[in-house]
Amino acid sequence: MERQLFRAHPWHGVTLGSQQPETVTVYIEVVPSDTVKYELDKETGLLKIDRPQLYSNIYPTLYGMLPQTYCGQKVAEFCKEKSGYEHLVGDGDPLDICVLTEKLVPHGDILLKAHPIGGFRMIDNGEADDKIIAVLQDDALYEKWRDVKDCPKGVIERLRHFFLTYKHAPGSQSNSCEIVSVYGREEAYKVIQYAHEDYLEKFGEPGKAFQHI
């Protein structure tokens, strides 16, 4: 049997899924046990080390990105509309996503299915940098949460605290990040849709995406 040597690019070669935005495909880059931050290398599609985790911060959930999404003009315009902030741009990256699960996932560089339930409207140095919150499909504990309003307050506050502090030394007063609001499932669906439309405008149909790499 002939060996398959081709590996699909997680950003361009994997789809969001036939049931998106209710159920989405997620590429996981970082898991809570990681002591270094991994991220997708956009050119090769391989997982690379971005940096060691600063200080004692560790990701509280599975963390990754949504294939065939791009935070561009439409994402930025929606963020401006909802936040009242002017002069925002998209961060030029795939849309970030946190996935809640009771299970221990030992490593990243994997695909999974998840159900978006909300998100953080985050602004970082003048860039729209939304963080979608989702639950792992078929998770026995978390799948009953259909919207962020169903989550215990402590779960959301822990995530919020992490994203506001993970780049800074303890006690530092400098912070370029701001979470201006927490939104629910329906708004998360809109952010995902705008990010997918931004992707198509930036790269064209998926089969043409590699021409821009």
C-alpha positions in Angstrom: 0.0 0.0 0.0 1.3 3.4 -0.9 2.3 5.6 2.0 0.6 9.0 2.3 3.3 11.5 2.8 1.1 14.6 2.7 -0.1 16.3 5.9 -2.8 18.9 5.7 -1.9 22.4 6.8 -4.0 22.9 10.1 -4.9 26.5 9.1 -5.5 26.1 5.3 -6.0 22.4 4.7 -8.6 21.7 7.4 -12.2 23.0 7.3 -14.2 24.6 10.1 -16.6 21.7 9.7 -19.9 21.1 8.0 -21.9 22.1 11.0 -20.1 25.3 11.9 -20.5 27.6 13.8 -22.6 25.4 16.1 -19.9 22.7 16.0 -16.4 23.6 14.9 -13.1 21.9 14.2 -10.3 23.1 16.5 -6.6 22.8 16.1 -5.1 22.6 19.6 -1.7 24.2 20.1 -1.3 24.3 23.9 -2.6 22.2 26.8 -2.6 23.1 30.5 0.5 20.9 31.3 2.7 22.7 28.8 5.6 24.7 30.3 6.3 26.4 27.0 3.9 28.2 24.7 3.5 26.4 21.3 1.9 28.0 18.3 1.3 27.1 14.7 4.0 28.0 12.2 2.0 29.7 9.5 4.4 28.8 6.7 5.0 25.1 7.4 1.9 24.1 9.3 4.0 22.6 12.0 3.8 23.3 15.7 6.7 25.4 17.0 7.9 26.8 20.3 6.9 30.5 20.6 8.4 31.1 24.1 8.7 29.5 27.6 5.7 30.2 29.7 6.4 33.4 31.6 6.5 33.2 35.4 4.0 30.7 36.9 1.3 31.2 34.2 -0.1 28.1 32.6 -3.1 27.9 30.3 -6.2 27.0 32.2 -7.8 25.2 29.3 -6.9 23.6 25.9 -6.0 26.5 23.6 -5.7 26.7 19.9 -7.2 28.2 16.7 -10.0 27.8 14.3 -9.0 26.6 10.8 -9.8 28.8 7.8 -10.4 31.9 10.0 -8.6 35.2 9.9 -9.0 38.2 12.2 -9.2 41.0 9.6 -11.4 43.9 8.7 -14.8 42.3 9.4 -13.7 41.0 12.8 -12.3 44.5 13.6 -15.4 46.3 12.5 -17.6 44.0 14.6 -15.4 44.7 17.6 -15.6 48.4 17.0 -19.4 48.3 16.7 -19.8 46.3 19.9 -17.1 48.1 22.0 -17.3 51.7 20.8 -13.6 51.7 20.2 -12.2 53.4 17.1 -9.1 52.7 15.1 -9.0 49.0 15.6 -7.6 46.4 13.2 -7.7 42.7 13.3 -4.6 41.0 14.7 -3.9 39.1 11.4 -4.0 35.7 13.0 -6.4 32.8 13.0 -9.3 33.1 15.5 -8.2 31.9 19.0 -10.3 29.5 21.0 -10.3 28.0 24.5 -11.8 24.5 24.9 -13.2 23.4 28.2 -13.1 19.7 29.1 -12.9 17.5 32.2 -10.4 15.2 30.4 -6.7 15.3 30.5 -5.3 15.9 27.0 -1.6 15.2 27.2 -0.3 17.2 24.2 -1.3 19.6 21.4 -1.0 19.3 17.6 -4.3 17.6 17.5 -7.8 18.2 16.0 -11.0 18.0 18.0 -14.7 19.0 17.7 -16.1 21.6 20.0 -19.3 23.7 20.6 -18.7 27.5 21.0 -20.6 28.9 24.0 -19.3 32.5 24.0 -16.1 34.6 24.1 -14.0 37.5 25.3 -13.9 40.7 23.3 -10.3 41.4 23.9 -8.2 44.3 22.5 -4.4 44.1 22.5 -2.4 47.1 21.5 -5.2 48.4 19.3 -5.9 45.0 17.7 -9.1 43.0 17.9 -8.0 39.7 19.5 -11.2 37.8 20.3 -11.0 34.6 22.4 -13.8 32.1 21.6 -14.8 29.9 24.6 -16.1 26.4 23.7 -16.7 23.0 25.3 -15.4 19.7 24.0 -18.0 17.7 22.0 -19.4 14.8 24.0 -17.7 15.9 27.2 -19.6 14.4 30.1 -19.3 17.4 32.4 -19.0 20.5 30.3 -21.2 19.7 27.3 -24.3 20.7 29.3 -23.1 24.3 29.2 -24.7 25.8 26.1 -23.8 29.4 26.8 -21.3 31.3 29.0 -24.2 32.2 31.3 -24.4 28.5 32.1 -20.8 28.5 33.4 -19.9 29.0 37.0 -18.6 32.6 37.4 -15.2 31.3 38.6 -14.5 29.5 35.3 -14.9 32.7 33.3 -13.1 34.8 35.9 -10.1 32.4 35.8 -9.9 32.7 32.0 -10.3 36.4 32.1 -7.5 36.8 34.7 -5.2 34.6 32.7 -5.5 36.6 29.5 -5.1 39.9 31.3 -1.9 38.8 33.1 -0.1 36.0 31.2 2.4 38.3 29.4 3.4 40.3 32.5 5.5 39.9 35.6 3.8 39.6 39.0 3.0 43.1 40.3 3.5 44.8 37.0 1.1 47.7 36.3 1.7 47.7 32.6 -1.0 46.0 30.5 -1.7 46.4 26.8 -4.6 44.0 26.9 -8.2 44.8 27.8 -11.3 42.6 27.9 -14.1 45.0 27.2 -16.9 42.5 27.4 -17.9 38.8 27.7 -20.4 37.7 25.1 -22.6 34.6 24.6 -23.1 31.9 22.1 -25.0 33.8 19.4 -22.4 36.6 19.3 -19.6 34.0 19.2 -21.2 32.5 16.1 -21.1 35.9 14.5 -17.4 36.4 15.3 -16.6 33.0 13.8 -18.6 33.8 10.7 -16.8 37.2 10.2 -13.4 35.5 10.8 -14.2 32.9 8.1 -15.3 35.6 5.7 -12.1 37.6 6.4 -10.2 34.4 5.7 -11.9 33.9 2.3 -11.2 37.6 1.4 -7.6 37.3 2.4 -6.8 33.8 0.9 -9.6 33.0 -1.4 -11.2 29.6 -1.5 -9.3 26.9 0.5 -7.8 25.3 -2.6 -6.1 28.6 -3.4 -4.8 29.4 0.1 -1.3 28.1 -0.4 -0.6 30.6 -3.1 -0.4 33.3 -0.4 2.0 31.5 1.9 
